[in-house]
Each structure stands twice: as C-alpha cells, then as structure tokens.
C-alpha cells in the first residue's frame, strides 16, 4: 500500500515547507516559490440509456399499478351499490321499499 499526502484542507494557506528549504531561503534571501496543483473537478457522470429506461419502466409500472387500484376500488363500489339495492328491494321495511328498486315504467 502506497502512502499518499493527505488532500489539502480548507483554510490551509500553503503546504508544508521542508526545513532545509526554509533555512536556505532565510540565509540567502531568495523567495520560496510554491507550486500547488489545483485539483480538477470531474464532470458529473452522464445517465446512460439503460438508466433512463429503468427509470421510465418504474414510472410506467407505478402508473399501471395506480390505475389498477382505482379500477378495483370502483368495482368494489359498484358491487356494494348493487348489494345495497338488492337488500333494500328484498326487505321493504313497513311497506316502504327503496326507490332505486322500483322500475321506472309500469
């Protein structure tokens, strides 16, 4: 395993200057020139066609599932309405029957 220098942290003005370089610069008066490479920011990875197709497939499957739930709910409501109509027509409490069970024409 190779050891690497830690990445520069925010707030650090300059990397470490070796002691012999610093002393030589102090003795001779020459300036210390630091070359600090600027890290390049990699471009954001592009979404592949496979990733897009998977996302579209998930959305379509969710939409079909949602429509199936709505259809099942409406079917249950229809069955409940027919059941209530049949029970109301069969019982007829005190000579009063549910108006929905009477035919429109006589």
C-alpha distances in whole Angstrom, upper triangle without the diagonal:
4,7,9,13,15,17,21,23,26,29,27,29,27,23,23,25,24,27,28,29,31,33,34,35,37,39,39,40,38,36,32,31,28,27,25,24,25,23,24,25,25,28,29,28,32,33,34,37,36,35,38,40,39,40,43,43,43,45,48,47,48,51,52,52,53,56,57,57,59,61,61,62,65,66,66,68,71,71,72,74,76,76,78,80,81,81,83,86,86,87,89,90,93,94,92,89,86,87,84,86,89,90,90,94,96
4,6,10,12,15,18,21,24,26,24,26,23,20,20,22,21,24,25,25,27,30,30,31,33,35,36,36,34,32,28,27,24,23,21,20,22,20,22,23,23,27,28,28,31,33,34,37,37,36,39,41,40,40,44,44,44,46,49,48,49,52,53,53,54,57,58,58,61,63,63,64,66,68,68,70,72,73,73,76,78,78,79,82,83,83,85,87,88,89,91,91,95,96,93,91,87,88,86,87,91,91,92,95,98
4,7,9,12,15,18,21,23,21,23,20,17,16,19,18,21,23,23,24,27,28,29,31,33,33,34,32,30,26,25,22,21,19,19,20,19,21,23,23,27,28,28,32,34,35,39,38,37,40,42,41,41,44,45,44,46,49,49,49,52,54,53,55,58,58,58,61,63,63,64,67,68,68,70,72,73,73,76,78,78,79,82,83,83,85,88,88,89,91,91,95,96,93,91,87,88,86,87,91,91,92,95,98
4,6,9,12,15,18,20,18,20,17,14,14,17,17,20,22,21,23,26,26,27,29,31,32,31,29,27,23,22,19,18,15,15,17,15,18,19,20,24,25,26,30,32,33,37,37,35,38,40,39,39,43,44,43,45,48,48,48,51,53,52,53,56,57,57,60,62,62,63,66,67,67,69,71,72,73,75,77,77,78,81,82,83,84,87,88,88,90,90,94,95,92,90,86,87,84,86,90,90,90,94,97
4,6,9,12,15,17,14,16,14,10,11,13,14,17,19,19,20,23,24,24,26,28,29,29,27,24,20,19,16,15,13,13,15,14,17,19,20,24,25,27,30,33,35,38,38,36,39,42,41,40,44,45,44,46,49,49,49,52,54,53,54,57,58,58,60,63,63,63,66,68,68,70,72,73,73,76,78,78,79,82,83,83,85,87,88,89,91,91,94,95,92,90,87,87,85,87,90,91,91,94,97
4,6,8,12,14,12,15,13,10,11,15,16,19,22,21,21,25,26,26,27,30,31,30,28,26,22,21,17,16,14,14,14,13,16,17,19,22,24,25,29,31,33,37,37,35,37,40,39,38,42,43,42,43,47,47,46,49,51,51,51,55,56,55,57,60,60,61,63,65,65,67,69,70,70,73,75,75,76,79,80,80,82,84,85,86,87,88,91,92,89,87,84,84,82,84,87,88,88,91,94
4,6,10,12,11,13,12,10,12,16,18,21,23,22,22,26,27,26,28,31,31,30,28,25,21,20,16,15,11,11,11,10,13,14,16,19,21,22,26,29,31,35,35,33,35,38,37,36,40,41,40,41,45,45,44,47,50,49,49,53,54,54,55,58,59,59,61,63,63,65,67,69,69,71,73,74,74,77,79,79,80,83,84,84,86,86,90,90,87,85,82,82,80,82,85,86,86,89,92
4,7,9,7,9,9,8,11,14,17,20,22,20,20,24,25,24,25,29,29,28,26,22,19,18,14,13,10,10,10,10,13,14,17,20,22,24,28,30,33,37,37,35,37,40,39,38,41,43,42,43,46,47,46,48,51,51,51,54,56,55,57,60,60,60,63,65,65,66,69,70,70,72,75,75,76,78,80,80,81,84,85,85,87,87,90,91,88,86,83,83,81,83,86,87,87,90,93
4,6,6,9,10,10,12,16,19,21,24,23,22,26,27,26,27,30,31,29,28,24,21,20,17,16,13,14,13,12,15,16,18,21,22,25,28,31,34,37,38,35,37,40,39,38,41,43,41,42,46,46,45,47,50,50,50,53,54,54,55,58,59,59,61,63,63,64,67,68,68,70,73,73,74,76,78,78,79,82,83,83,85,85,88,89,86,84,81,81,79,81,84,85,85,89,92
4,6,8,11,12,14,18,21,23,26,24,23,27,28,26,27,31,32,29,28,24,22,20,17,17,14,15,13,13,16,16,19,22,22,25,29,31,34,38,38,35,37,40,39,38,41,43,41,42,45,46,45,47,50,50,49,52,54,53,55,58,58,58,61,63,63,64,66,68,68,69,72,73,73,75,78,77,78,81,83,83,84,84,87,88,85,83,80,80,78,80,83,84,84,87,91
4,6,9,11,14,16,20,22,25,23,21,25,27,25,25,29,29,27,26,23,20,19,17,17,14,16,15,16,19,19,22,25,26,29,32,35,38,41,42,39,40,44,43,41,44,47,45,45,49,50,48,50,53,53,52,56,57,56,58,61,62,61,64,66,66,66,69,71,70,72,75,75,76,78,80,80,81,84,85,85,87,86,90,91,87,86,82,83,81,83,86,87,87,90,93
4,6,7,10,13,16,18,21,19,18,21,23,21,22,26,26,24,23,20,17,16,13,14,12,14,14,15,18,19,23,25,27,30,33,36,39,42,43,40,42,45,44,43,46,48,47,47,51,52,50,52,55,55,55,58,60,59,60,63,64,64,66,68,68,69,72,73,73,75,78,78,78,81,83,83,84,87,88,88,89,89,93,94,90,89,85,86,83,86,89,90,90,93,96
4,7,10,12,15,17,20,18,16,20,21,19,20,23,24,21,20,16,14,13,11,12,11,13,13,15,19,20,24,26,28,31,34,37,40,44,45,42,44,47,46,45,48,50,49,49,53,54,53,55,58,57,57,60,62,61,63,66,66,66,69,71,71,72,75,76,76,78,80,81,81,84,86,86,87,89,91,91,92,92,95,96,93,91,88,88,86,88,91,92,92,95,98
4,7,8,12,14,17,14,13,17,18,16,17,21,21,19,18,14,11,11,8,10,8,11,12,15,18,20,23,27,29,31,35,38,40,44,45,42,44,48,47,46,49,51,50,51,54,55,54,56,59,59,59,62,63,63,64,67,68,68,70,73,73,74,76,78,78,80,82,83,83,86,88,88,89,91,93,93,94,94,98,99,95,93,90,90,88,91,93,94,94,97,100
4,6,10,13,15,13,13,16,17,16,18,21,21,20,18,15,12,11,8,9,8,11,13,14,18,20,23,26,28,31,34,37,40,43,44,42,44,47,46,45,49,51,49,50,54,54,54,56,59,58,59,62,63,63,64,67,68,68,70,73,73,74,76,78,78,80,82,83,83,86,88,88,89,92,93,93,94,95,98,99,96,94,90,91,88,91,94,94,94,98,101
4,6,9,12,11,10,14,15,15,16,19,20,19,18,15,12,12,10,12,11,14,16,18,21,24,26,30,32,34,38,40,43,46,47,45,47,50,49,48,52,53,52,53,57,57,56,59,62,61,61,65,66,65,67,70,70,71,73,75,75,76,79,80,80,82,85,85,86,88,90,90,91,94,95,95,97,97,100,101,98,96,93,94,91,93,97,97,97,101,104
4,6,9,7,7,10,11,11,12,15,16,16,14,12,9,10,9,11,12,15,18,20,23,26,29,32,34,37,40,43,45,49,49,48,50,53,52,51,55,57,55,56,60,61,60,62,65,65,65,68,69,69,71,74,74,74,77,79,79,80,83,84,84,86,88,89,89,92,94,94,95,98,99,99,101,101,104,105,102,100,96,97,95,97,100,101,101,104,107
4,6,5,6,9,10,11,12,15,16,16,15,14,11,12,11,14,15,18,21,22,26,28,31,35,37,39,42,45,47,51,51,49,52,55,54,54,57,59,57,59,62,63,62,64,67,67,67,70,72,71,73,76,76,76,79,81,81,82,85,86,86,88,91,91,92,94,96,96,97,100,101,101,103,103,106,107,104,102,99,100,97,99,103,103,103,107,110
4,5,5,6,9,10,10,12,14,15,15,14,12,14,14,17,18,21,24,26,29,32,35,38,40,42,46,49,51,55,55,53,55,58,57,57,60,62,61,62,65,66,65,68,70,70,70,73,75,74,76,79,79,79,82,84,84,85,88,89,89,91,94,94,94,97,99,99,100,103,104,104,106,106,109,110,107,105,102,102,100,102,105,106,106,110,113
4,5,5,6,9,10,10,12,14,13,14,12,14,15,17,19,22,25,27,31,34,36,40,42,44,47,51,52,56,56,55,57,60,59,59,62,64,63,64,68,68,68,70,73,72,73,76,77,77,79,81,82,82,85,87,87,88,91,92,92,94,96,97,97,100,102,102,103,106,107,107,109,109,112,113,110,108,105,105,103,105,108,109,109,112,115
4,6,5,6,9,10,11,11,10,10,8,11,11,14,16,19,23,25,28,31,34,37,40,42,45,48,50,54,55,53,55,58,58,57,60,62,61,62,66,66,66,68,71,71,71,74,76,75,77,80,80,81,83,85,85,86,89,90,90,92,95,95,96,99,100,100,102,104,105,106,107,107,111,112,109,107,103,104,101,104,107,107,107,110,114
4,5,5,6,9,10,10,10,9,8,11,12,15,17,20,23,25,29,32,35,38,41,43,46,49,51,55,56,54,56,59,58,58,61,63,62,63,66,67,66,69,71,71,71,74,76,75,77,80,80,80,83,85,85,86,89,90,90,92,95,95,96,98,100,100,101,104,105,105,107,107,110,111,108,106,103,103,101,103,106,107,107,110,113
4,5,5,6,9,10,10,11,11,14,15,19,21,24,27,29,33,36,38,42,44,46,50,53,55,59,59,57,60,63,62,61,65,67,66,67,70,71,70,72,75,75,75,78,79,79,81,84,84,84,87,89,89,90,93,94,94,96,98,99,99,102,104,104,105,107,109,109,110,110,114,115,112,110,106,107,104,107,110,111,111,114,117
4,5,5,6,8,8,10,10,13,15,18,20,24,27,29,33,36,38,42,44,47,50,53,55,59,60,58,60,63,63,62,65,67,66,67,71,71,71,73,76,76,76,79,80,80,82,85,85,85,88,90,90,91,94,95,95,97,100,100,101,103,105,105,106,109,110,110,112,112,115,116,113,111,108,108,106,108,111,112,112,115,118
4,5,5,5,5,6,7,10,13,16,18,22,25,28,31,34,37,40,43,45,48,52,54,57,58,57,58,62,61,61,64,66,65,66,69,70,69,71,74,74,74,77,79,79,80,83,84,84,86,88,89,90,92,94,94,95,98,99,99,102,104,104,105,107,109,109,110,110,114,115,111,109,106,106,104,106,109,110,110,113,116
4,6,5,7,9,9,13,15,19,21,25,27,30,34,36,39,43,45,48,51,54,56,60,61,59,61,64,64,63,66,68,67,68,71,72,71,73,76,76,76,79,81,80,82,85,85,85,88,90,90,91,94,95,95,97,100,100,100,103,105,105,106,109,110,110,111,111,115,116,112,111,107,108,105,108,111,111,111,115,118
4,6,8,11,12,16,18,21,24,27,30,33,36,39,42,45,48,51,54,57,59,63,64,62,64,67,67,66,69,71,70,71,74,75,74,77,79,79,79,82,84,84,85,88,89,89,91,93,93,94,97,99,98,100,103,103,104,106,108,108,109,112,113,114,115,115,118,119,116,114,111,111,109,111,114,115,115,118,121
4,6,9,11,14,17,20,23,27,29,32,35,39,41,45,47,50,53,56,58,62,63,61,63,66,66,65,68,71,70,71,74,75,74,76,79,79,79,82,84,84,85,88,89,89,91,93,94,95,97,99,99,101,103,104,104,107,109,109,110,113,114,114,115,116,119,120,116,114,111,111,109,112,114,115,115,118,121
4,6,9,12,16,19,22,25,28,31,34,37,40,43,46,48,51,55,57,61,62,60,62,65,65,64,67,69,68,69,72,73,73,74,77,77,77,80,82,82,83,86,87,87,89,92,92,93,95,97,97,98,101,102,102,104,107,107,108,110,112,112,113,113,116,117,114,112,109,109,107,109,112,113,112,116,119
4,7,9,13,16,19,22,25,28,31,34,37,40,43,45,48,52,54,58,59,57,59,62,62,61,64,66,66,66,69,71,70,72,75,75,75,78,80,80,81,84,85,85,87,89,90,90,93,95,95,96,99,100,100,102,105,105,106,108,110,110,111,112,115,116,112,110,107,107,105,107,110,110,110,113,117
4,6,10,13,16,19,21,25,28,31,34,37,39,42,45,49,51,54,56,54,55,59,59,58,60,63,62,63,66,67,67,68,71,72,71,74,76,76,77,80,81,81,83,86,86,87,89,91,91,93,95,96,96,99,101,101,102,105,106,106,108,108,111,112,109,107,103,103,101,104,106,107,106,110,113
4,6,10,12,16,19,22,25,28,31,34,37,39,42,46,48,51,53,51,52,56,56,55,58,60,59,60,63,64,64,66,69,69,69,71,73,73,74,77,78,78,81,83,83,84,87,88,88,90,93,93,94,96,98,98,99,102,103,104,105,105,108,109,106,104,100,101,98,101,104,104,104,107,110
4,6,10,13,15,19,22,25,28,31,34,36,39,43,45,48,49,48,49,53,53,52,55,57,56,57,60,61,61,63,66,66,66,69,71,71,72,75,76,76,78,80,81,82,84,86,86,88,90,91,91,94,96,96,97,100,101,101,103,103,106,107,104,102,98,98,96,98,101,102,101,104,108
4,6,10,12,15,18,21,24,28,30,33,36,39,41,45,46,44,46,49,49,48,51,54,53,54,57,58,58,59,62,62,63,65,67,67,68,71,72,72,75,77,77,78,81,82,82,84,87,87,88,90,92,93,94,96,98,98,99,100,103,104,101,98,95,95,93,95,98,98,98,101,105
4,6,9,12,15,19,21,24,27,30,33,36,38,42,43,41,43,46,46,46,48,51,50,51,54,55,55,57,60,60,60,63,65,65,66,69,70,70,72,74,75,76,78,80,80,82,84,85,86,88,90,91,92,94,96,96,97,98,101,102,99,96,93,93,90,93,96,96,96,99,102
4,6,9,12,15,18,22,24,27,30,33,35,39,40,38,40,43,43,42,45,48,47,48,51,52,52,54,56,56,57,59,61,61,63,65,66,67,69,71,71,72,75,76,77,78,81,82,82,85,87,87,88,91,92,92,94,94,98,98,95,93,89,90,87,89,92,93,92,96,99
4,6,9,12,15,18,21,23,26,30,32,36,37,35,37,40,40,39,42,44,44,45,48,49,49,51,53,54,54,57,58,59,60,63,64,64,66,68,69,70,72,74,74,76,78,79,80,82,84,85,86,88,90,90,92,92,96,96,93,91,87,87,85,87,90,90,90,93,96
4,6,9,12,15,18,21,24,27,29,33,34,32,34,37,37,36,39,42,41,42,45,46,46,48,50,51,51,54,55,55,57,60,61,61,63,65,66,67,69,71,71,73,75,76,77,79,81,81,82,85,86,87,88,89,92,93,90,87,84,84,81,84,86,87,86,89,93
4,6,9,13,15,18,21,24,26,30,31,29,31,34,34,33,36,38,38,39,42,43,43,44,47,47,48,50,52,52,54,56,57,58,60,62,63,64,66,68,68,70,72,73,74,76,78,78,80,82,83,84,86,86,90,90,87,84,81,81,78,81,84,84,84,87,90
4,6,9,12,15,18,21,23,27,28,26,28,31,31,31,33,36,35,36,39,40,40,42,45,45,46,48,50,50,52,54,55,56,58,60,61,62,64,66,66,68,70,71,72,74,76,77,78,80,82,82,84,84,88,88,85,83,79,79,76,79,81,81,81,84,88
4,6,9,12,15,18,21,24,25,23,25,28,28,27,30,32,32,33,36,37,37,38,41,42,42,44,46,47,48,51,52,52,54,56,57,58,60,62,62,64,66,67,68,70,72,73,74,76,78,79,80,81,84,85,81,79,75,75,73,75,78,78,78,81,84
4,6,8,12,15,17,21,22,20,22,25,25,25,27,30,29,30,33,34,34,36,39,39,40,42,44,45,46,48,50,50,52,54,55,56,58,60,61,62,64,65,66,69,70,71,72,75,76,77,78,79,83,83,80,77,74,74,71,73,76,76,76,79,82
4,6,9,12,15,18,20,18,19,22,23,22,24,27,27,27,30,32,32,33,36,37,37,40,42,42,43,46,47,48,50,52,53,54,56,58,58,60,62,63,64,66,68,69,70,72,74,75,76,77,80,81,77,75,71,71,68,71,73,73,73,76,79
4,6,9,12,16,17,15,16,19,20,19,21,24,23,24,27,28,28,30,33,33,34,36,38,39,40,42,43,44,46,48,49,50,52,54,55,56,58,59,60,62,64,65,66,68,70,71,72,73,77,77,74,71,68,68,65,67,70,70,69,72,76
4,7,9,13,14,12,13,17,17,16,19,21,21,22,25,26,27,28,31,32,32,35,36,37,39,41,42,43,45,47,48,49,51,52,53,55,57,58,59,61,63,64,65,67,69,70,71,72,76,76,73,70,67,67,64,66,69,68,68,71,75
4,6,10,11,10,11,14,15,14,16,19,19,20,22,24,25,26,29,30,30,32,34,35,37,39,40,41,43,45,46,47,49,51,52,53,55,56,58,59,61,62,63,65,67,68,70,71,74,74,71,68,65,65,62,64,66,66,66,69,72
4,7,8,6,7,10,11,11,13,15,16,17,19,21,21,23,25,26,27,29,31,32,33,35,36,38,39,41,42,44,45,47,48,50,52,53,54,56,57,59,60,62,63,65,66,68,71,71,68,65,62,61,58,60,63,63,63,65,69
4,5,5,6,9,10,11,13,14,16,17,19,20,22,23,25,26,27,29,31,32,34,35,37,38,40,41,43,44,46,47,49,50,52,53,55,56,58,59,60,62,63,65,67,68,72,72,69,66,62,62,59,60,63,63,63,65,69
4,5,5,6,9,10,10,12,14,15,16,18,20,21,22,24,26,27,28,30,32,33,34,36,38,39,41,42,43,45,47,48,49,51,53,54,55,57,58,60,61,63,65,66,70,70,67,63,60,60,56,58,61,60,60,63,66
4,5,5,6,9,10,10,12,14,15,16,18,20,21,22,24,26,27,29,30,31,33,35,36,37,39,41,42,43,45,47,48,49,51,53,54,55,57,58,60,61,63,65,68,68,65,62,59,59,55,57,60,59,59,62,65
4,5,5,6,9,10,11,13,14,15,17,19,20,21,23,25,26,27,29,31,32,33,35,36,38,39,41,42,44,45,47,48,50,51,53,54,56,57,59,60,62,63,67,67,64,61,57,58,54,56,59,59,59,62,65
4,5,5,6,9,10,11,12,14,15,17,18,20,21,23,24,26,27,29,30,32,33,35,36,38,39,41,42,44,45,47,48,50,51,53,54,56,57,59,60,62,65,65,62,59,56,56,52,54,57,56,56,59,62
4,5,5,6,9,10,10,12,14,15,16,18,20,21,22,24,26,27,28,30,32,33,35,36,37,39,41,42,43,45,46,48,49,51,52,54,55,57,59,60,64,64,61,57,54,54,51,52,55,54,55,57,60
4,5,5,6,9,10,10,12,14,15,16,18,20,21,23,25,26,27,29,30,31,33,35,36,37,39,41,42,43,45,47,48,49,51,53,54,55,57,59,62,62,59,56,53,53,50,51,54,54,54,57,60
4,5,5,6,9,10,11,12,14,15,17,19,20,21,23,25,26,27,29,30,32,33,35,36,38,39,41,42,44,45,47,48,50,51,53,54,56,57,61,61,58,55,51,51,48,50,53,53,53,56,59
4,5,5,6,9,10,11,12,14,15,17,18,20,21,23,24,26,27,29,30,32,33,35,36,38,39,41,42,44,45,47,48,50,51,53,54,56,59,59,56,53,50,49,46,48,51,50,50,53,56
4,5,5,6,8,10,11,12,14,15,16,18,20,21,22,24,26,27,29,30,32,33,35,36,38,39,41,42,43,45,47,48,49,51,53,54,58,58,55,52,48,48,45,47,49,49,49,52,55
4,6,5,6,9,10,10,12,14,15,17,19,20,21,23,25,26,27,29,30,32,33,35,36,37,39,41,42,43,45,47,48,49,51,53,56,56,53,50,47,47,44,46,48,48,49,52,55
4,5,5,6,9,10,10,12,14,15,17,18,20,21,23,24,26,27,29,30,32,33,35,36,38,39,41,42,44,45,47,48,50,51,55,55,52,49,45,45,42,44,47,46,47,50,53
4,5,5,6,9,10,11,12,14,15,17,18,20,21,23,24,26,27,29,30,32,33,35,36,38,39,41,42,44,45,47,48,50,54,53,50,47,44,44,40,42,45,44,44,47,50
4,5,5,6,9,10,10,12,14,15,16,18,20,21,23,25,26,27,29,30,32,33,35,36,37,39,41,42,43,45,47,48,52,52,49,46,43,43,39,41,44,44,44,47,50
4,5,5,6,9,10,11,12,14,15,17,19,20,21,23,24,26,27,29,30,32,33,35,36,37,39,41,42,43,45,47,50,50,47,44,41,41,38,40,43,43,43,46,49
4,5,5,6,9,10,11,12,14,15,17,18,20,21,23,24,26,27,29,30,32,33,35,36,38,39,41,42,44,45,49,49,46,43,39,39,36,38,40,40,40,43,46
4,5,5,6,9,10,11,12,14,15,16,18,20,21,23,24,26,27,29,30,32,33,35,36,38,39,41,42,44,48,47,44,41,38,38,35,36,39,39,39,42,45
4,5,5,6,9,10,11,12,14,15,17,19,20,21,23,25,26,27,29,30,32,33,35,36,38,39,41,42,46,46,43,40,37,37,34,35,38,38,39,42,45
4,5,5,6,9,10,11,13,14,16,17,19,20,21,23,25,26,27,29,31,32,33,35,36,38,39,41,44,44,41,38,35,35,32,34,37,37,37,40,43
4,5,5,6,9,10,11,12,14,15,17,18,20,21,23,24,26,27,29,30,32,33,35,36,38,39,43,43,40,37,33,33,30,31,34,34,35,38,41
4,5,5,6,9,10,10,12,14,15,16,18,20,21,22,24,26,27,29,30,32,33,35,36,38,42,41,39,36,32,33,29,30,34,34,34,37,40
4,5,5,6,9,10,11,12,14,15,17,18,20,21,23,24,26,27,28,30,32,33,35,36,40,40,37,34,31,31,28,30,33,33,34,37,40
4,5,5,6,9,10,11,12,14,15,17,19,20,21,23,24,26,27,29,30,32,33,35,38,38,35,32,28,29,25,27,30,31,31,34,37
4,5,5,6,9,10,10,12,14,15,17,18,20,21,23,24,26,27,29,30,32,34,37,37,34,31,27,28,24,26,29,29,29,32,35
4,5,5,6,9,10,11,12,14,15,16,18,20,21,22,24,26,27,29,30,32,36,36,33,30,27,27,24,25,28,29,30,33,35
4,5,5,6,9,10,11,12,14,15,16,18,20,21,22,24,26,27,29,30,34,34,31,28,25,25,22,24,27,28,29,32,34
4,5,5,6,9,10,11,12,14,15,17,18,20,21,23,24,26,27,29,32,32,29,26,23,23,19,21,24,25,25,29,31
4,5,5,6,9,10,11,12,14,15,17,18,20,21,23,24,26,28,32,31,29,25,22,23,19,20,23,24,25,28,30
4,5,5,6,9,10,10,12,14,15,16,18,20,21,22,24,26,30,30,27,24,21,22,19,20,23,24,26,29,31
4,5,5,6,9,10,10,12,14,15,16,18,20,21,22,24,28,27,25,22,18,19,16,17,21,22,23,26,29
4,5,5,6,9,10,11,12,14,15,17,18,20,22,24,27,26,24,20,17,18,14,15,19,19,20,24,26
4,5,5,6,9,10,11,12,14,15,16,18,20,22,26,26,23,20,17,18,15,15,19,20,22,25,26
4,6,5,6,9,10,11,12,14,15,16,18,20,24,24,21,18,15,17,14,15,18,20,22,25,27
4,5,5,6,9,10,10,12,14,16,17,19,22,22,19,16,12,13,10,11,15,16,18,21,23
4,5,5,6,9,10,11,12,14,16,18,22,21,19,15,12,13,10,10,14,15,17,20,22
4,5,5,6,8,10,11,12,14,17,20,20,18,15,12,15,12,11,15,17,19,22,23
4,6,5,6,8,10,11,12,14,18,17,15,12,10,12,10,10,14,16,18,21,23
4,6,5,6,9,10,11,14,17,16,14,10,7,9,7,6,10,12,15,18,19
4,5,5,6,9,10,13,17,16,14,11,9,12,9,8,11,13,16,19,19
4,5,5,6,9,11,14,14,13,10,9,12,11,10,13,16,19,21,22
4,6,5,6,8,12,12,10,7,6,9,9,7,11,14,16,19,19
4,6,6,9,12,11,10,6,6,9,8,5,8,11,14,16,16
4,6,9,12,11,11,8,9,12,12,9,11,14,18,19,19
4,6,9,9,9,7,9,12,13,11,13,16,19,21,21
4,6,6,5,4,7,10,12,10,11,15,18,19,19
4,6,5,6,9,12,14,13,14,18,21,23,22
4,5,8,11,14,17,16,16,19,22,23,22
4,6,10,12,15,13,13,16,18,20,18
4,7,9,12,11,11,15,16,18,18
4,6,9,7,8,12,14,16,16
4,5,6,7,11,13,16,16
4,5,6,9,10,13,14
4,6,8,9,13,14
4,6,9,12,13
4,6,9,9
4,6,7
4,7
4
